[in-house]
Amino acid sequence: MVADTRSAWITFLAHLMFVLAAWSVFIKYVFPIAFALIAGEAWNTWVFWDLWPIAHVWLGWALLAQPGYTRWLAVAMSIVEIVIIVTLFVGFLSEPDWTIWRTNWFVNKVFVLTAFALILATVVYRPEHFRTRSP
């Protein structure tokens, strides 16, 4: 029964990463491109360029496949994401700019921060969830 619970939680976190990647693609690319085209602006006017969605898919895959580096990938990616987001939040919240674009960015970052806090908490409090699966 415990093994099923561990597997279910890790499966949830993996799918959360896939949803996060899709959400980020929509927030950073689809919505800004559609807005720009409708407004008659250059298609890339409002795009926030980065490759985080690819990294999130990689972590989601690793959580499901459980290669030997999964725990370290989860720790490294969580710490990097959390440090970046908290740093950005400190700057933003000292002088908030609640335009549609900054609010869009802020909501996305809250979602990302929550997801990676869950992953890091799982690594710290339930490290057995990150064992390499047997073939």
VOSEGU-442871 format. One record per atom (N, C-alpha, C): atom name; residue number from 1; residue in one letter; x, y, z. Coordinates in pm, 1 decimal. Each point is the difference from the previous one (the first is absolute). Example, Ala and Ser with C-alpha at 12.3 -4.5 7.8 and 13.67 -1.06 7.14 Angstrom:
["N", 1, "a", [1319.0, -569.0, 780.0]]
["CA", 1, "a", [-89.0, 119.0, 0.0]]
["C", 1, "a", [90.0, 120.0, 0.0]]
["N", 2, "s", [-35.0, 105.0, -72.0]]
["CA", 2, "s", [82.0, 119.0, 6.0]]
["C", 2, "s", [-77.0, 109.0, 73.0]]
***
This chain:
["N", 1, "m", [81.9, -120.2, 0.0]]
["CA", 1, "m", [-81.9, 120.2, 0.0]]
["C", 1, "m", [86.1, 126.3, 0.0]]
["N", 2, "v", [108.7, 0.5, 78.0]]
["CA", 2, "v", [87.4, 117.2, 6.3]]
["C", 2, "v", [63.3, 26.7, -135.7]]
["N", 3, "a", [42.0, -104.7, -70.0]]
["CA", 3, "a", [61.4, 17.4, -131.8]]
["C", 3, "a", [-96.8, 67.2, -96.5]]
["N", 4, "d", [-128.6, -36.7, 8.1]]
["CA", 4, "d", [-99.8, 62.1, -87.1]]
["C", 4, "d", [-14.0, 148.9, 31.1]]
["N", 5, "t", [4.1, 36.1, 127.8]]
["CA", 5, "t", [-11.3, 139.9, 39.8]]
["C", 5, "t", [119.5, 79.7, -51.9]]
["N", 6, "r", [121.1, -55.5, 17.9]]
["CA", 6, "r", [118.9, 68.7, -49.8]]
["C", 6, "r", [-9.9, 21.0, -149.7]]
["N", 7, "s", [-35.3, -104.2, -70.7]]
["CA", 7, "s", [-11.2, 6.9, -145.1]]
["C", 7, "s", [-105.9, 102.5, -41.0]]
["N", 8, "a", [-110.4, 3.4, 70.7]]
["CA", 8, "a", [-106.9, 94.7, -32.7]]
["C", 8, "a", [46.3, 144.2, 20.7]]
["N", 9, "w", [73.5, 25.5, 108.5]]
["CA", 9, "w", [47.2, 136.4, 26.9]]
["C", 9, "w", [102.2, 44.4, -104.7]]
["N", 10, "i", [95.0, -87.2, -31.1]]
["CA", 10, "i", [100.7, 32.9, -100.4]]
["C", 10, "i", [-66.6, 17.2, -136.4]]
["N", 11, "t", [-97.1, -84.0, -30.6]]
["CA", 11, "t", [-74.4, 14.1, -126.0]]
["C", 11, "t", [-72.1, 134.4, -3.2]]
["N", 12, "f", [-57.8, 40.0, 113.1]]
["CA", 12, "f", [-65.2, 129.9, 8.7]]
["C", 12, "f", [99.6, 113.0, -27.5]]
["N", 13, "l", [117.8, -6.3, 65.7]]
["CA", 13, "l", [100.7, 104.1, -20.3]]
["C", 13, "l", [48.0, 3.3, -144.9]]
["N", 14, "a", [16.6, -116.9, -60.0]]
["CA", 14, "a", [42.3, -5.7, -140.7]]
["C", 14, "a", [-104.0, 67.1, -88.5]]
["N", 15, "h", [-125.3, -33.0, 21.9]]
["CA", 15, "h", [-105.2, 60.9, -81.3]]
["C", 15, "h", [-14.8, 148.8, 29.6]]
["N", 16, "l", [28.7, 39.3, 122.6]]
["CA", 16, "l", [1.4, 142.0, 33.1]]
["C", 16, "l", [106.0, 71.7, -83.5]]
["N", 17, "m", [114.7, -64.1, -19.4]]
["CA", 17, "m", [105.0, 58.6, -84.0]]
["C", 17, "m", [-46.3, 13.0, -145.1]]
["N", 18, "f", [-71.4, -99.3, -49.8]]
["CA", 18, "f", [-50.8, 7.2, -137.4]]
["C", 18, "f", [-104.6, 111.2, -13.3]]
["N", 19, "v", [-88.4, 11.4, 99.3]]
["CA", 19, "v", [-99.2, 108.2, -0.4]]
["C", 19, "v", [71.1, 134.5, 10.2]]
["N", 20, "l", [102.1, 7.9, 85.1]]
["CA", 20, "l", [77.4, 123.0, 14.1]]
["C", 20, "l", [65.1, 39.4, -131.3]]
["N", 21, "a", [54.9, -97.0, -71.7]]
["CA", 21, "a", [62.6, 29.7, -129.6]]
["C", 21, "a", [-105.0, 52.4, -98.2]]
["N", 22, "a", [-113.5, -65.7, -6.7]]
["CA", 22, "a", [-106.9, 44.2, -90.9]]
["C", 22, "a", [-50.3, 138.7, 39.9]]
["N", 23, "w", [-20.1, 20.8, 129.0]]
["CA", 23, "w", [-44.4, 129.5, 51.8]]
["C", 23, "w", [99.6, 109.6, -37.7]]
["N", 24, "s", [130.0, -28.4, 19.6]]
["CA", 24, "s", [103.5, 97.9, -31.4]]
["C", 24, "s", [5.2, 31.5, -149.0]]
["N", 25, "v", [-16.4, -101.3, -83.3]]
["CA", 25, "v", [-3.0, 23.2, -145.1]]
["C", 25, "v", [-116.8, 91.7, -34.7]]
["N", 26, "f", [-115.2, -23.7, 61.3]]
["CA", 26, "f", [-115.5, 85.3, -27.3]]
["C", 26, "f", [24.6, 142.9, 48.7]]
["N", 27, "i", [44.2, 13.2, 125.9]]
["CA", 27, "i", [19.2, 132.0, 61.0]]
["C", 27, "i", [111.7, 79.7, -67.6]]
["N", 28, "k", [109.7, -69.2, -37.0]]
["CA", 28, "k", [116.7, 70.6, -52.7]]
["C", 28, "k", [0.3, 15.4, -151.3]]
["N", 29, "y", [-71.7, -87.0, -71.1]]
["CA", 29, "y", [8.1, 1.3, -146.1]]
["C", 29, "y", [-136.8, 16.2, -67.6]]
["N", 30, "v", [-92.8, -89.4, 26.5]]
["CA", 30, "v", [-127.8, 0.8, -72.4]]
["C", 30, "v", [-78.6, 128.3, 26.7]]
["N", 31, "f", [-22.7, 32.1, 126.4]]
["CA", 31, "f", [-76.7, 119.5, 34.7]]
["C", 31, "f", [66.2, 127.7, -51.4]]
["N", 32, "p", [129.3, 21.5, 25.5]]
["CA", 32, "p", [64.0, 123.0, -50.3]]
["C", 32, "p", [1.7, 10.3, -152.3]]
["N", 33, "i", [21.9, -110.8, -69.1]]
["CA", 33, "i", [0.6, 3.2, -146.8]]
["C", 33, "i", [-139.0, 32.0, -52.7]]
["N", 34, "a", [-102.0, -65.7, 55.1]]
["CA", 34, "a", [-137.7, 27.4, -42.9]]
["C", 34, "a", [-36.7, 146.5, 27.6]]
["N", 35, "f", [34.7, 48.9, 116.4]]
["CA", 35, "f", [-29.5, 139.0, 34.7]]
["C", 35, "f", [67.3, 95.5, -98.0]]
["N", 36, "a", [128.0, -23.3, -26.1]]
["CA", 36, "a", [73.9, 88.2, -90.7]]
["C", 36, "a", [-60.2, -0.8, -139.4]]
["N", 37, "l", [-34.6, -116.7, -50.4]]
["CA", 37, "l", [-57.7, -9.0, -134.7]]
["C", 37, "l", [-135.4, 70.1, -7.0]]
["N", 38, "i", [-81.7, -18.3, 102.5]]
["CA", 38, "i", [-130.9, 66.5, 2.8]]
["C", 38, "i", [16.0, 151.3, 10.3]]
["N", 39, "a", [101.3, 43.8, 74.9]]
["CA", 39, "a", [24.8, 144.3, 18.7]]
["C", 39, "a", [74.9, 61.6, -117.9]]
["N", 40, "g", [38.2, -83.2, -98.1]]
["CA", 40, "g", [72.0, 50.9, -115.7]]
["C", 40, "g", [146.4, 30.6, 28.4]]
["N", 41, "e", [54.8, -61.0, 102.5]]
["CA", 41, "e", [140.5, 20.6, 35.9]]
["C", 41, "e", [83.0, -115.8, -54.2]]
["N", 42, "a", [131.3, 14.1, 8.3]]
["CA", 42, "a", [88.0, -109.9, -39.2]]
["C", 42, "a", [-31.1, -121.1, 88.2]]
["N", 43, "w", [0.2, -118.3, -58.0]]
["CA", 43, "w", [-41.7, -121.4, 71.7]]
["C", 43, "w", [80.7, -26.4, 126.4]]
["N", 44, "n", [125.2, 44.3, 5.4]]
["CA", 44, "n", [86.0, -29.4, 114.7]]
["C", 44, "n", [12.8, 116.1, 98.9]]
["N", 45, "t", [-87.5, 97.9, -8.5]]
["CA", 45, "t", [7.2, 118.6, 85.2]]
["C", 45, "t", [-6.3, -33.8, 148.5]]
["N", 46, "w", [-87.0, -92.3, 39.5]]
["CA", 46, "w", [-26.2, -26.6, 141.5]]
["C", 46, "w", [49.6, -136.5, 47.8]]
["N", 47, "v", [75.1, -69.8, -82.2]]
["CA", 47, "v", [45.6, -135.0, 34.4]]
["C", 47, "v", [111.5, 6.7, 104.4]]
["N", 48, "f", [-9.4, -86.0, 101.7]]
["CA", 48, "f", [105.1, -16.1, 100.4]]
["C", 48, "f", [80.8, -123.3, -39.3]]
["N", 49, "w", [114.2, 20.2, -61.8]]
["CA", 49, "w", [78.9, -109.9, -54.9]]
["C", 49, "w", [78.9, -73.5, 107.4]]
["N", 50, "d", [-18.9, -129.4, 9.6]]
["CA", 50, "d", [84.8, -87.2, 80.8]]
["C", 50, "d", [-31.6, -145.3, -34.5]]
["N", 51, "l", [80.6, -88.9, 53.5]]
["CA", 51, "l", [-15.9, -143.0, -28.8]]
["C", 51, "l", [-48.1, -78.8, 121.6]]
["N", 52, "w", [-54.4, 66.7, 100.6]]
["CA", 52, "w", [-46.9, -69.4, 118.7]]
["C", 52, "w", [-104.1, -106.9, -30.5]]
["N", 53, "p", [-92.5, 20.3, -93.1]]
["CA", 53, "p", [-96.4, -107.8, -26.4]]
["C", 53, "p", [67.0, -131.6, -39.3]]
["N", 54, "i", [110.7, 7.0, -72.2]]
["CA", 54, "i", [72.5, -122.6, -37.1]]
["C", 54, "i", [59.0, -64.6, 125.1]]
["N", 55, "a", [56.9, 80.2, 89.2]]
["CA", 55, "a", [55.6, -52.9, 124.6]]
["C", 55, "a", [-109.0, -64.4, 85.3]]
["N", 56, "h", [-118.8, 58.8, 0.6]]
["CA", 56, "h", [-110.0, -55.3, 79.2]]
["C", 56, "h", [-46.1, -134.3, -57.2]]
["N", 57, "v", [-4.0, -11.3, -131.4]]
["CA", 57, "v", [-35.1, -128.5, -62.0]]
["C", 57, "v", [106.5, -104.5, 34.1]]
["N", 58, "w", [127.0, 39.2, -3.8]]
["CA", 58, "w", [108.5, -91.9, 34.4]]
["C", 58, "w", [-16.5, -51.2, 143.4]]
["N", 59, "l", [-27.0, 91.4, 95.1]]
["CA", 59, "l", [-18.4, -42.4, 138.3]]
["C", 59, "l", [-122.7, -89.4, 12.7]]
["N", 60, "g", [-108.6, 33.0, -67.8]]
["CA", 60, "g", [-119.1, -85.4, 2.9]]
["C", 60, "g", [31.3, -140.1, -49.2]]
["N", 61, "w", [72.1, -7.1, -111.3]]
["CA", 61, "w", [40.1, -130.8, -53.0]]
["C", 61, "w", [87.5, -74.3, 100.6]]
["N", 62, "a", [98.1, 70.2, 59.5]]
["CA", 62, "a", [90.3, -63.0, 96.7]]
["C", 62, "a", [-76.1, -51.7, 121.4]]
["N", 63, "l", [-99.7, 73.8, 44.5]]
["CA", 63, "l", [-79.5, -46.4, 113.5]]
["C", 63, "l", [-73.2, -130.0, -33.1]]
["N", 64, "l", [-43.4, -13.5, -122.7]]
["CA", 64, "l", [-67.9, -124.0, -40.8]]
["C", 64, "l", [97.9, -113.6, -25.8]]
["N", 65, "a", [108.0, 28.1, -70.2]]
["CA", 65, "a", [96.5, -104.3, -39.0]]
["C", 65, "a", [95.7, -35.3, 113.9]]
["N", 66, "q", [23.7, 94.2, 91.5]]
["CA", 66, "q", [89.2, -17.4, 114.4]]
["C", 66, "q", [141.7, -45.4, -37.0]]
["N", 67, "p", [67.6, 69.1, -93.2]]
["CA", 67, "p", [142.2, -30.1, -20.1]]
["C", 67, "p", [76.3, 35.7, 127.7]]
["N", 68, "g", [121.7, -46.5, 11.3]]
["CA", 68, "g", [77.5, 18.2, 122.2]]
["C", 68, "g", [20.8, 143.9, 43.4]]
["N", 69, "y", [-7.6, 94.7, -90.1]]
["CA", 69, "y", [24.8, 141.2, 33.9]]
["C", 69, "y", [-126.8, 76.5, 37.8]]
["N", 70, "t", [-114.1, -67.2, 10.9]]
["CA", 70, "t", [-127.7, 69.8, 21.1]]
["C", 70, "t", [0.1, 85.6, 126.1]]
["N", 71, "r", [46.7, -53.8, 111.2]]
["CA", 71, "r", [-2.0, 75.9, 125.5]]
["C", 71, "r", [83.8, 126.9, -13.9]]
["N", 72, "w", [119.2, -10.8, -59.4]]
["CA", 72, "w", [87.7, 116.4, -12.0]]
["C", 72, "w", [-55.1, 100.9, -100.0]]
["N", 73, "l", [-62.8, -48.8, -105.8]]
["CA", 73, "l", [-64.8, 90.7, -95.0]]
["C", 73, "l", [-112.7, 75.9, 69.3]]
["N", 74, "a", [-80.3, -71.5, 78.7]]
["CA", 74, "a", [-111.2, 62.8, 71.2]]
["C", 74, "a", [50.3, 104.8, 98.8]]
["N", 75, "v", [106.2, -32.2, 73.2]]
["CA", 75, "v", [56.3, 95.1, 96.9]]
["C", 75, "v", [56.5, 121.9, -71.8]]
["N", 76, "a", [85.1, -23.7, -100.3]]
["CA", 76, "a", [64.6, 110.6, -70.4]]
["C", 76, "a", [-101.9, 91.0, -67.8]]
["N", 77, "m", [-93.6, -59.8, -72.0]]
["CA", 77, "m", [-98.1, 81.9, -71.3]]
["C", 77, "m", [-89.7, 75.2, 98.7]]
["N", 78, "s", [-37.1, -64.2, 109.7]]
["CA", 78, "s", [-84.5, 66.2, 100.2]]
["C", 78, "s", [71.4, 117.7, 63.2]]
["N", 79, "i", [123.7, -19.9, 41.5]]
["CA", 79, "i", [74.6, 108.5, 64.6]]
["C", 79, "i", [20.7, 116.3, -96.3]]
["N", 80, "v", [39.9, -30.1, -122.4]]
["CA", 80, "v", [21.7, 106.4, -99.0]]
["C", 80, "v", [-129.6, 76.9, -24.8]]
["N", 81, "e", [-108.4, -71.6, -23.8]]
["CA", 81, "e", [-129.6, 65.8, -26.0]]
["C", 81, "e", [-43.4, 84.6, 119.4]]
["N", 82, "i", [8.5, -55.6, 120.6]]
["CA", 82, "i", [-45.0, 71.9, 119.1]]
["C", 82, "i", [84.0, 125.2, 22.9]]
["N", 83, "v", [131.4, -10.4, -12.0]]
["CA", 83, "v", [87.4, 117.1, 19.3]]
["C", 83, "v", [-30.8, 107.3, -104.4]]
["N", 84, "i", [-13.6, -40.0, -125.3]]
["CA", 84, "i", [-30.1, 97.3, -105.8]]
["C", 84, "i", [-132.9, 68.8, 26.6]]
["N", 85, "i", [-102.1, -78.0, 30.0]]
["CA", 85, "i", [-134.1, 58.0, 17.9]]
["C", 85, "i", [-6.2, 90.1, 122.6]]
["N", 86, "v", [55.8, -44.6, 111.3]]
["CA", 86, "v", [-2.1, 83.7, 120.5]]
["C", 86, "v", [75.4, 130.9, -25.1]]
["N", 87, "t", [113.5, -8.0, -67.5]]
["CA", 87, "t", [75.9, 120.7, -33.9]]
["C", 87, "t", [-83.2, 93.8, -87.7]]
["N", 88, "l", [-64.0, -55.6, -101.1]]
["CA", 88, "l", [-85.2, 81.6, -87.0]]
["C", 88, "l", [-117.9, 59.0, 76.2]]
["N", 89, "f", [-59.4, -77.0, 92.0]]
["CA", 89, "f", [-112.6, 49.5, 79.4]]
["C", 89, "f", [42.1, 115.6, 89.9]]
["N", 90, "v", [117.8, -8.7, 59.5]]
["CA", 90, "v", [47.6, 109.5, 86.0]]
["C", 90, "v", [7.7, 129.4, -81.0]]
["N", 91, "g", [58.7, -8.1, -118.1]]
["CA", 91, "g", [8.3, 118.5, -85.5]]
["C", 91, "g", [-136.6, 48.3, -44.9]]
["N", 92, "f", [-83.8, -90.8, -41.8]]
["CA", 92, "f", [-131.9, 38.3, -50.2]]
["C", 92, "f", [-87.3, 59.0, 110.6]]
["N", 93, "l", [-4.6, -66.8, 114.7]]
["CA", 93, "l", [-90.8, 43.5, 105.6]]
["C", 93, "l", [46.9, 127.3, 70.3]]
["N", 94, "s", [125.9, 37.8, -18.7]]
["CA", 94, "s", [44.2, 127.9, 55.5]]
["C", 94, "s", [-60.4, 117.5, -77.6]]
["N", 95, "e", [-26.1, -20.2, -128.6]]
["CA", 95, "e", [-67.8, 99.6, -83.4]]
["C", 95, "e", [-88.6, -72.4, -100.8]]
["N", 96, "p", [-113.9, -51.7, 45.1]]
["CA", 96, "p", [-83.9, -80.8, -89.9]]
["C", 96, "p", [-57.0, 79.9, -117.2]]
["N", 97, "d", [-8.3, -66.8, -111.6]]
["CA", 97, "d", [-55.0, 56.7, -122.9]]
["C", 97, "d", [-106.8, -98.6, -48.0]]
["N", 98, "w", [-124.9, 24.5, 35.6]]
["CA", 98, "w", [-107.2, -95.9, -25.2]]
["C", 98, "w", [-65.0, 18.0, -137.1]]
["N", 99, "t", [83.5, 10.2, -103.5]]
["CA", 99, "t", [-53.0, -2.2, -135.4]]
["C", 99, "t", [-40.1, -143.3, -33.0]]
["N", 100, "i", [-68.0, -19.0, -109.6]]
["CA", 100, "i", [-40.1, -135.4, -40.6]]
["C", 100, "i", [122.0, -89.7, -15.6]]
["N", 101, "w", [110.0, 53.1, -50.6]]
["CA", 101, "w", [118.4, -82.4, -25.6]]
["C", 101, "w", [71.4, -38.0, 127.6]]
["N", 102, "r", [12.2, 93.8, 92.9]]
["CA", 102, "r", [67.7, -30.5, 127.0]]
["C", 102, "r", [-88.5, -88.2, 87.9]]
["N", 103, "t", [-130.9, 20.3, -4.4]]
["CA", 103, "t", [-90.5, -87.2, 75.0]]
["C", 103, "t", [3.9, -141.2, -57.2]]
["N", 104, "n", [1.2, -9.9, -131.1]]
["CA", 104, "n", [13.8, -127.8, -69.1]]
["C", 104, "n", [127.8, -70.4, 45.2]]
["N", 105, "w", [109.4, 73.4, 0.1]]
["CA", 105, "w", [129.3, -53.0, 45.1]]
["C", 105, "w", [-6.3, -43.4, 145.3]]
["N", 106, "f", [-58.3, 83.4, 85.9]]
["CA", 106, "f", [-7.1, -27.5, 143.3]]
["C", 106, "f", [-79.5, -127.6, 28.2]]
["N", 107, "v", [-114.3, -14.2, -62.4]]
["CA", 107, "v", [-82.4, -120.4, 19.5]]
["C", 107, "v", [76.3, -124.3, -44.3]]
["N", 108, "n", [67.7, 8.6, -112.4]]
["CA", 108, "n", [80.5, -112.8, -46.8]]
["C", 108, "n", [107.2, -35.9, 102.4]]
["N", 109, "k", [67.9, 99.2, 54.6]]
["CA", 109, "k", [107.3, -25.7, 95.6]]
["C", 109, "k", [-52.3, -57.1, 131.6]]
["N", 110, "v", [-118.4, 41.8, 42.7]]
["CA", 110, "v", [-59.8, -58.5, 120.8]]
["C", 110, "v", [-25.1, -149.4, -21.9]]
["N", 111, "f", [-51.7, -35.0, -116.3]]
["CA", 111, "f", [-25.5, -139.0, -35.4]]
["C", 111, "f", [130.6, -79.3, -2.3]]
["N", 112, "v", [103.1, 53.3, -63.4]]
["CA", 112, "v", [130.7, -66.4, -8.7]]
["C", 112, "v", [60.7, -15.6, 139.4]]
["N", 113, "l", [-4.2, 104.2, 80.6]]
["CA", 113, "l", [55.1, -5.0, 135.1]]
["C", 113, "l", [-68.7, -108.2, 83.7]]
["N", 114, "t", [-129.8, -8.0, -8.4]]
["CA", 114, "t", [-74.7, -101.9, 73.7]]
["C", 114, "t", [40.7, -139.9, -43.7]]
["N", 115, "a", [8.8, -22.5, -129.4]]
["CA", 115, "a", [36.5, -132.3, -51.7]]
["C", 115, "a", [137.8, -42.1, 48.6]]
["N", 116, "f", [96.4, 90.0, -7.4]]
["CA", 116, "f", [135.5, -36.5, 40.2]]
["C", 116, "f", [16.5, -7.6, 151.2]]
["N", 117, "a", [-79.9, 73.7, 74.4]]
["CA", 117, "a", [0.6, -15.3, 146.2]]
["C", 117, "a", [-51.0, -139.7, 37.2]]
["N", 118, "l", [-102.0, -48.4, -68.9]]
["CA", 118, "l", [-50.1, -135.9, 23.2]]
["C", 118, "l", [105.9, -104.6, -32.5]]
["N", 119, "i", [69.5, 18.1, -110.6]]
["CA", 119, "i", [103.8, -95.6, -38.9]]
["C", 119, "i", [114.1, 1.0, 101.1]]
["N", 120, "l", [46.3, 118.4, 38.5]]
["CA", 120, "l", [109.7, 7.9, 95.9]]
["C", 120, "l", [-41.7, -57.6, 135.0]]
["N", 121, "a", [-120.5, 27.7, 43.7]]
["CA", 121, "a", [-49.9, -56.5, 126.3]]
["C", 121, "a", [-5.0, -152.4, -7.1]]
["N", 122, "t", [-37.9, -53.4, -114.1]]
["CA", 122, "t", [-2.7, -145.4, -16.5]]
["C", 122, "t", [139.9, -58.4, 7.3]]
["N", 123, "v", [96.3, 64.7, -64.4]]
["CA", 123, "v", [139.2, -47.7, 5.4]]
["C", 123, "v", [50.4, 1.7, 144.8]]
["N", 124, "v", [-32.0, 104.8, 74.3]]
["CA", 124, "v", [50.2, 14.2, 136.7]]
["C", 124, "v", [-70.5, -94.4, 96.6]]
["N", 125, "y", [-132.2, -4.6, -6.2]]
["CA", 125, "y", [-76.5, -75.0, 99.4]]
["C", 125, "y", [-33.1, -143.1, -40.3]]
["N", 126, "r", [7.2, -30.1, -128.3]]
["CA", 126, "r", [-28.8, -134.5, -48.2]]
["C", 126, "r", [101.3, -42.7, -106.3]]
["N", 127, "p", [127.9, -1.7, 32.8]]
["CA", 127, "p", [101.8, -30.9, -101.2]]
["C", 127, "p", [-15.0, -139.3, -60.7]]
["N", 128, "e", [-65.5, -89.9, 71.1]]
["CA", 128, "e", [-20.9, -135.1, -53.8]]
["C", 128, "e", [-86.4, 0.3, -126.5]]
["N", 129, "h", [-71.9, 105.6, -23.6]]
["CA", 129, "h", [-79.9, 11.7, -122.2]]
["C", 129, "h", [85.6, 14.4, -125.1]]
["N", 130, "f", [128.2, 27.7, 18.6]]
["CA", 130, "f", [88.1, 25.3, -113.4]]
["C", 130, "f", [100.1, -112.6, -23.2]]
["N", 131, "r", [-34.8, -118.7, 41.5]]
["CA", 131, "r", [84.7, -116.1, -27.7]]
["C", 131, "r", [-13.6, -37.8, -146.0]]
["N", 132, "t", [108.5, -50.0, -57.0]]
["CA", 132, "t", [-4.6, -48.0, -137.8]]
["C", 132, "t", [-87.8, -124.4, -4.8]]
["N", 133, "r", [-92.1, -1.0, -93.1]]
["CA", 133, "r", [-89.7, -115.2, -14.0]]
["C", 133, "r", [72.1, -116.5, -62.5]]
["N", 134, "s", [-37.5, -119.5, 43.3]]
["CA", 134, "s", [56.0, -121.6, -59.4]]
["C", 134, "s", [-67.1, -26.6, -133.1]]
["N", 135, "p", [77.0, -61.6, -94.4]]
["CA", 135, "p", [-60.7, -28.1, -131.2]]
["C", 135, "p", [-107.6, -103.6, 7.9]]
***
